[in-house]
Amino acid sequence: MATQDYCDNVSTELYDWQAKVFDVVRKLDRLSTGEKERVVPEIFALHMIIEELNGRLDGLSKACDLNWKAESEEERHRIVWPDYINAEAETMPQSYIGG
């Protein structure tokens, strides 16, 4: 499965779960005050789940760039040397190279 497909699938699944939890919270909001008092801890837990889902969705949107494109085969295998390697190579005597 391609990375973008995976990100899209996870995002869709999290939004679906978020909608389901919102539906439950809306149903609980319609309860009478006396009934609500009996389920306050559960309502609080549902709000915590909603916040957790929001955090996961936010993290997913940052981790899975919406404009993502696959790297070419050449880019995937390109070696990137740190800048200090080039600086050391320029100042290194040629007698150090090759032995």
C-alpha angles and dihedrals in degrees: 000000000000118000094243091051090051092050091048092049094048091046092051092048093050092048089050091052090047090053091050092052091047089053091054092048091050090052090050091049089062093059120106118261093257092051091047091054090061093054101038094117091051092048089050090050091051091052089051089052090051091052090048090051090049090052093048092048091049091050091047092051089053095044095045106052110215090220092051118152129181118256118244118251089254093052091048092058100037115124115224115197120203115253093246091062091063092046092052092047091054093053097040116106113244090237088071092061117089099008 
